[in-house]
Amino acid sequence: MSLDTDILVIGAGPAGLTAAYCLAKEGRSVTVIEKDPDYVGGISRTVRYKDFLFDIGGHRFFSKSKEVVDLWGEILPHDFIERPRLSRIFYGGKFYSYPLSAFQALDNLGLLTSAACMLSYMAARARPIAEPKSFHDWVRNQFGEKLFQIFFKTYTEKVWGMSCDEISADWAAQRIKGLDLSVAILNALKRSLHGGKAPASADGAVVKTLIETFQYPRKGPGMMWEAAAAKVTGLGGRILMGRELAGLRFSADEKVWHVDTVGRDGSRATHTTRHVVSSAPVRELVERIKPTPISLLHARALRYRDFLTVALMVDKADLFPDNWIYIHDPSVKVGRVQNFRSWSPEMVPHGMTCLGLEYFCFEGDGLWGAPDDELIALARREIVKIGLVGDGEVLDGCVVRQAKAYPVYDDDYRHNVAMIRLELERDYPTLHMVGRNGMHKYNNQDHAMMTAMLAARNILAGERRYDVWEVNEDAEYHEAGASGAREALASERAVPQRVAADQSAA
Ligand SMILES: Cc1cc2nc3c(=O)[nH]c(=O)nc-3n(C[C@H](O)[C@H](O)[C@H](O)COP(=O)(O)OP(=O)(O)OC[C@H]3O[C@@H](n4cnc5c(N)ncnc54)[C@H](O)[C@@H]3O)c2cc1C
């Protein structure tokens, strides 16, 4: 039978475009469907509003994988700039360096609060909670209640939407290798013990959080993905914007997929293809396969944390030099503030600043569903309240919502993903799951790209030579086998786990 395309790729984010580019370079015909009508890049897109450009979060380009770094250079050879990295904590009207400096922190907090912190620390050490069960218990034991309240509680609860009493104590320990504020605090203490040197991870490398400069496309990460899309089309590939996956069915006789898509205008189309590469969220993919996979229940159990940015345009340059600031004030809902001028001055008109106020939420909750003008008014109020911008300096604003920004690792996610994999890999060897939500992995662009590169190699080889699930958080591929699997697991990004039911009742 005649095929519309050799490979149909779902999603024009980093994973989808990487797969499409690697395959198109080898002369394969590829078609990418992207549900967004305007932007490629997925969560790594750069949004344009009037003369302002901004990211979803901020996207540092950093990878331990030479192959990924080389591909970045190949796609965008002339437009990377090296940017200094600065991110601080803002609490009670003062900045605290990140990673925290213990002496500066105590100095900033003032005599009374510092004394209270020291006393509560001594009290916690003298009478620790015997069996710490929650994140709260664990941090209180290590640092005292007062420091927990100031530097751990608010931000953690804003990001994850859970009380620190519900988050399991194990997570606090796991995060030593992760990238988070608590890590900075732990590192600050370690640094004090090691004469001020940057702390090393278990393998001796300085942890990623502390890298002082980073690479960044001068007009944001979207520049990379627009260039990748242009390369794909330049090689004869097709990118169908505003077209969403509606259903897919495998014809075992013909060994061909029939993929139904729907456009923004409601137009329907069916594409026939040999392979499908999917970076769509696992839950959505499984929902759309016909006949319905048995693992649908597992797919429906996968959860996500969502995210929205209110970009405020401020009539002032050089507000603060940070790329982003963690907001610890419990009286405001904003979790982090990005300063896009600090990411790249080319993203903001001369003499102005664009701040991205980040709110962590769940799709469908009050924040997510609030009208844009209410969210802009909230962001204006909050930024003035915490004192980062003066009243009357905000000229304009806009809202960008990002559904499924973070795949949630709850108690059952690992089992759910394993059941889905088992069924889909057994029944559909020509269906390739790649990327962040495409594999339900809370990882960066480099990881998404590496999984896509390996999927492309499998397609070119005509067999599954590489197990994309063995790519670790650092985008390194580990051959299947006990040690590889262990390493991949050990290097997963730490995401909070709930206190086990029998423990929370205690
Ligand atoms: C706040 C935040 C900050 C981050 N910071 C960094 C950073 O500093 N550095 C870094 O490297 N990474 C960072 N990341 C991670 C990075 O954004 C992701 O790893 C990367 O975008 C994942 O690429 P992907 O292609 O797998 O998925 P996505 O970026 O999610 O792209 C998937 C694409 O598929 C499309 N799609 C989905 N479903 C369908 C469908 N049914 N039909 C058609 N199209 C569909 C989507 O519209 C999207 O365009 C950050 C993420 C967040 C949330």
The ligand as a Tripos MOL2 file, in Angstrom:
@<TRIPOS>MOLECULE
LIG
   53    58     1     0     0
SMALL
NO_CHARGES

@<TRIPOS>ATOM
      1 C1          9.5270   25.5180   34.2210 C.3       1 LIG1
      2 C2         10.4320   24.6380   33.4020 C.ar      1 LIG1
      3 C3         11.7710   24.9620   33.2660 C.ar      1 LIG1
      4 C4         12.6270   24.1510   32.4970 C.ar      1 LIG1
      5 N1         13.9540   24.4950   32.4000 N.ar      1 LIG1
      6 C5         14.7700   23.7650   31.6050 C.ar      1 LIG1
      7 C6         16.1350   24.1420   31.4370 C.ar      1 LIG1
      8 O1         16.6200   25.1200   32.0280 O.2       1 LIG1
      9 N2         16.9060   23.3990   30.5910 N.ar      1 LIG1
     10 C7         16.4010   22.3160   29.9240 C.ar      1 LIG1
     11 O2         17.1410   21.7060   29.1420 O.2       1 LIG1
     12 N3         15.1280   21.9070   30.1080 N.ar      1 LIG1
     13 C8         14.3000   22.6020   30.9220 C.ar      1 LIG1
     14 N4         12.9940   22.2150   31.0970 N.ar      1 LIG1
     15 C9         12.5420   20.9340   30.4940 C.3       1 LIG1
     16 C10        12.2010   21.0660   29.0110 C.3       1 LIG1
     17 O3         11.2110   22.0440   28.8440 O.3       1 LIG1
     18 C11        11.6950   19.7170   28.5040 C.3       1 LIG1
     19 O4         12.5850   18.6970   28.8850 O.3       1 LIG1
     20 C12        11.5330   19.6370   27.0010 C.3       1 LIG1
     21 O5         10.7640   20.6850   26.4590 O.3       1 LIG1
     22 C13        10.8710   18.2940   26.6680 C.3       1 LIG1
     23 O6         10.7740   18.1510   25.2750 O.3       1 LIG1
     24 P1          9.6770   17.1760   24.6430 P.3       1 LIG1
     25 O7          9.7520   17.3430   23.1780 O.co2     1 LIG1
     26 O8          9.8360   15.8280   25.2220 O.co2     1 LIG1
     27 O9          8.2680   17.6770   25.1880 O.3       1 LIG1
     28 P2          7.4900   19.0390   25.0480 P.3       1 LIG1
     29 O10         8.4030   20.1840   25.1810 O.co2     1 LIG1
     30 O11         6.3560   18.9130   26.0040 O.co2     1 LIG1
     31 O12         6.9300   19.0110   23.5530 O.3       1 LIG1
     32 C14         5.8840   18.1610   23.1740 C.3       1 LIG1
     33 C15         5.1670   18.7700   21.9760 C.3       1 LIG1
     34 O13         4.1310   17.8690   21.5760 O.3       1 LIG1
     35 C16         2.9440   18.6020   21.3050 C.3       1 LIG1
     36 N5          1.8060   17.6920   21.5200 N.ar      1 LIG1
     37 C17         1.4280   17.1330   22.6920 C.ar      1 LIG1
     38 N6          0.3530   16.3580   22.5050 N.ar      1 LIG1
     39 C18         0.0600   16.3990   21.1830 C.ar      1 LIG1
     40 C19        -0.9360   15.8020   20.3830 C.ar      1 LIG1
     41 N7         -1.8720   14.9990   20.9240 N.pl3     1 LIG1
     42 N8         -0.9460   16.0730   19.0400 N.ar      1 LIG1
     43 C20         0.0010   16.8950   18.4980 C.ar      1 LIG1
     44 N9          0.9550   17.5020   19.2190 N.ar      1 LIG1
     45 C21         1.0000   17.2530   20.5490 C.ar      1 LIG1
     46 C22         2.9920   19.7480   22.2920 C.3       1 LIG1
     47 O14         2.1630   20.8280   21.8840 O.3       1 LIG1
     48 C23         4.4810   20.0950   22.2910 C.3       1 LIG1
     49 O15         4.7830   21.0410   21.3090 O.3       1 LIG1
     50 C24        12.1180   22.9890   31.8690 C.ar      1 LIG1
     51 C25        10.7640   22.6610   32.0030 C.ar      1 LIG1
     52 C26         9.9200   23.4640   32.7720 C.ar      1 LIG1
     53 C27         8.4700   23.0870   32.9320 C.3       1 LIG1
@<TRIPOS>BOND
     1     1     2 1
     2     2     3 ar
     3     2    52 ar
     4     3     4 ar
     5     4     5 ar
     6     4    50 ar
     7     5     6 ar
     8     6     7 ar
     9     6    13 1
    10     7     8 2
    11     7     9 ar
    12     9    10 ar
    13    10    11 2
    14    10    12 ar
    15    12    13 ar
    16    13    14 ar
    17    14    15 1
    18    14    50 ar
    19    15    16 1
    20    16    17 1
    21    16    18 1
    22    18    19 1
    23    18    20 1
    24    20    21 1
    25    20    22 1
    26    22    23 1
    27    23    24 1
    28    24    25 2
    29    24    26 1
    30    24    27 1
    31    27    28 1
    32    28    29 2
    33    28    30 1
    34    28    31 1
    35    31    32 1
    36    32    33 1
    37    33    34 1
    38    33    48 1
    39    34    35 1
    40    35    36 1
    41    35    46 1
    42    36    37 ar
    43    36    45 ar
    44    37    38 ar
    45    38    39 ar
    46    39    40 ar
    47    39    45 ar
    48    40    41 1
    49    40    42 ar
    50    42    43 ar
    51    43    44 ar
    52    44    45 ar
    53    46    47 1
    54    46    48 1
    55    48    49 1
    56    50    51 ar
    57    51    52 ar
    58    52    53 1
@<TRIPOS>SUBSTRUCTURE
     1 LIG1         1 GROUP 0 **** ****
